[in-house]
Amino acid sequence: MTEHIASQHACQDTVTIILRGYFGRHLPDGRRTMVLSLADAPTPRAAMARLSVPAGAVGLVLINREQATIDTPLHAGDTLELLPLLGGG
């Protein structure tokens, strides 16, 4: 499985995952960005499973800064952002 912490632009066969808010705790060393192989993350749902982010905790899914669903297909070079649900009143 190809995986590394993002330190450069995404390669042709990868997607960049950005975890916002407390989701950052799912990555090592307090980082908020990771690059995954497209084969390991063909959809946001698959990326969430790979990173142990519970689907019920996700409030907003963005692909290339556009709102998407957890089952929207990802493409090479995409940037996926996952934002947690926010509470309050």
ABEGO torsion letter per residue (X at the ends): XBBBBBABBBBAABBBBBBBEAAAAABBGGBABBBBBAAABABAAAAAAAAGBBAAABABBBBGGBBBBAABBBBBGBBBBBBBBBBEX
